[in-house]
Amino acid sequence: MTTLFTPRLTIRPLTPDDLPTLVAYRNDPEVARFQAWALPATLDAAQGLVSPAPLGAPGWVQRAMAHADGLLGDLALNTRGPQAELGITLARHAQGQGYAAEALRALLTHAFGPLTLHRVYASIDPRNVAVARLLSGLGFRHEGTSRQSYWHRGEWTDDAQYALLADEWTP
Ligand SMILES: CC(C)(COP(=O)(O)OP(=O)(O)OC[C@H]1O[C@@H](n2cnc3c(N)ncnc32)[C@H](O)[C@@H]1OP(=O)(O)O)[C@@H](O)C(=O)NCCC(=O)NCCS
């Protein structure tokens, strides 16, 4: 188990008590619009996100972004050898207050520090301007966009790759 601390957040494993809140924000159409989970999100499906596996363990490892007032969102790292994909979601009421940038700074410092990863990347819908701006602000490069490369929520969707190398990261 890995717990990361930021000025306002604790990044820790999800617990069963977090799941009603997580399912509620995952069913918010604004939050789900560019995300891959099946709708409606259910408590049953969310059980699979509760795991004590440490960040950096092979495959997707999910973490809570917890604030003194409760669960604000979740993030995840999908590690395959020396590379990992990240994902992040905040409840609508918690967006636009710098929480994602704060959490990802801690995650990247951990990924390129103790986990010694070489490359972290994200795959986004280019219409998702919030996440494009978030990643660019952290130093991720836009590597390219695959046009209409997957079918998502009823339409062919573009897939933009963003990546950051260990030697490009400034904590
Ligand atoms: C993407 C997301 C995680 C950003 O979280 P956040 O906490 O609101 O982001 P921050 O407040 O840390 O802001 C980071 C940057 O994005 C910008 N930003 C945030 N929301 C924005 C929006 N709706 N439109 C434009 N820019 C936005 C901020 O201004 C900031 O840029 P700056 O540093 O240049 O000022 C959040 O909007 C979210 O959870 N969206 C729904 C789920 C999702 O789509 N996740 C990404 C899937 S890959």
The ligand as a Gaussian input file, in Angstrom:
#p B3LYP/6-31G(d) Opt

LIG

0 1
 C       -9.807000      16.807000     -16.087000
 C       -9.969000      17.059000     -14.597000
 C       -9.390000      15.873000     -13.819000
 C       -9.231000      18.351000     -14.211000
 O       -9.310000      18.481000     -12.794000
 P       -9.269000      19.897000     -12.048000
 O       -8.952000      19.682000     -10.602000
 O      -10.506000      20.640000     -12.380000
 O       -8.021000      20.590000     -12.736000
 P       -7.159000      21.750000     -12.079000
 O       -8.068000      22.649000     -11.283000
 O       -5.972000      21.150000     -11.390000
 O       -6.707000      22.573000     -13.366000
 C       -5.655000      22.151000     -14.201000
 C       -5.640000      23.037000     -15.427000
 O       -6.794000      22.756000     -16.235000
 C       -7.559000      23.942000     -16.428000
 N       -8.964000      23.557000     -16.419000
 C       -9.613000      22.870000     -15.460000
 N      -10.907000      22.712000     -15.821000
 C      -11.037000      23.324000     -17.022000
 C      -12.131000      23.483000     -17.913000
 N      -13.343000      22.982000     -17.651000
 N      -11.912000      24.160000     -19.075000
 C      -10.690000      24.658000     -19.370000
 N       -9.601000      24.519000     -18.572000
 C       -9.797000      23.865000     -17.407000
 C       -7.210000      24.835000     -15.278000
 O       -7.438000      26.200000     -15.581000
 C       -5.740000      24.533000     -15.115000
 O       -4.986000      25.170000     -16.110000
 P       -3.946000      26.330000     -15.742000
 O       -2.967000      25.676000     -14.786000
 O       -3.353000      26.668000     -17.063000
 O       -4.766000      27.389000     -15.100000
 C      -11.473000      17.247000     -14.230000
 O      -12.009000      18.257000     -15.046000
 C      -12.294000      15.981000     -14.365000
 O      -12.328000      15.151000     -13.461000
 N      -13.004000      15.814000     -15.508000
 C      -13.901000      14.674000     -15.677000
 C      -13.154000      13.371000     -15.811000
 C      -12.171000      13.408000     -16.972000
 O      -12.530000      13.739000     -18.096000
 N      -10.934000      13.000000     -16.672000
 C       -9.857000      12.929000     -17.637000
 C       -9.963000      11.717000     -18.456000
 S       -8.471000      11.292000     -19.286000

